[in-house]
Amino acid sequence: MGADALKIGALKNQNNFSPLPYRRVSFQPYNGEMSESAIKSHLMGREIYRRTDVIVLHNANNKMAVAAVQRKASEDLFTHAEKVEVIALPNDCVFIKDPDTDSANRSNLANTALRHGVSCEQTAVVVGTFDHVNIIHRPDPLLIRVVEVTPPEPPKLFHMAKHVLSYAELPPIRLELDPIRLRDLCANVECETLLVPCRSGGLDEFEVPVFFLDERPVERENWTLIGCERSLQFHRHYYGDEPPRIEMCPRRLASNTGCPTLLKCCLLEFDIEQESNTVVVPWGADLKMVEEALRQLSKHVDYA
C-alpha cells in the first residue's frame, strides 16, 4: 500500500489485515460511545497525521475499537479523514501485550494472536517489542507442514524456516513440524550395527554400535544403513555393494495430507522443486532457498 492513502470499504472482511509499517497505526484515548456511528462521527473530518491509516481507540475501561481512515491526498504533515470504516468494536477486539512479538512481522502477529485465542473473526491489538503497537484483523495464517528427520532436535529445516519468518516479508504463516523419528524407523529392525550418514546430534544414540558414512569406515561391517538414495550411492562407491537399508528420505516418507508442505531431499543440490502443494529444497539449503520455498507455498494467501 506504500505511502498512499488507504483505500477502504471492504477491510472489515479482509483476512490477515495488518498495516505495515506499524507507524500507520495510531493508538488514541477516546471517551465517547463505542458504537460504529459514534466512532465514525468522531473520526470523520478529523485532523490526522499524513501516514496514519488505522486508529485504535481505547477508553478508561480498557475497551477498544479499531477503525481505518482514508486520508485526503496531501503531502502536508497533517491532513483530514474523508472516509472511515470501523473494522472492529470492543466485543471483537482482543488486547495483547507481548514484548517478544515483533509488531512489524505478520507471522509474529498472527501466531501471537492464535496463542491468545483470537479467532479468525476477531482483531488482535498487539503491544509488542519496544511497546510498538500494531493490529492483525481476522488472523488466519497459512499452515505449512515441515517434514523433517529427527534427531537433531529441533531439526535444522524447521529451525531455518522459523528464522526466515522472523525477518522475511511474507504472508502470515504458521509452521507445524511433522517429524520423521529415526528411532521409530529402526524400532522393528534387527541388526548388528548401524551406519548413519554423518555425525549429528542424537544420531549415535542407539542400542547397537553406530558408524558414520561420511567418515568412510575402513572396515566394512555387517551394518544396516539408515539413509536415502544419496547415502546408498556413497556406499556403492566406497564398498561396491548395497547393504540392508532403512529409508529416511522425507520426500519418500511424507504422507499426502493436503497441507502445504516443506521438506528437503539430498538428490537436489542447487535448485528447489515444487510438486503441487509440496516444495522441496536441497539437504544443504540456505536461508535464501528456504525463504523462496515459503514464498512459493504462500503465494495465494489472502492478506493485506
Secondary structure, 3 states (H helix, E strand, C coil): CCCCCCCCCCHHHCCCECCCCHHHEEEEECCCCCCHHHHHHHHCCCEEECCCCEEEEECCCCCEEEEEEEECCCCCCEEEEEEEEEEECHHHEEEEECCCCCCCCHHHHHHHHHHCCCCCCCEEEEECHHHCEEEEECCCCEEEEEEEEECCCCCHHHHHHHHHHCCCCCCCEEEEEEEEEHHHHHCCCCCCEEEECCCCCCCCCCCCCEEEHHHCCCCCCCEEEEECHHHHHHHHHHHCCCCCEEECCHHHHCCCCCCCEEEEECCCCCCCEEECCEEEEECCCCHHHHHHHHHHHCCCCCCC
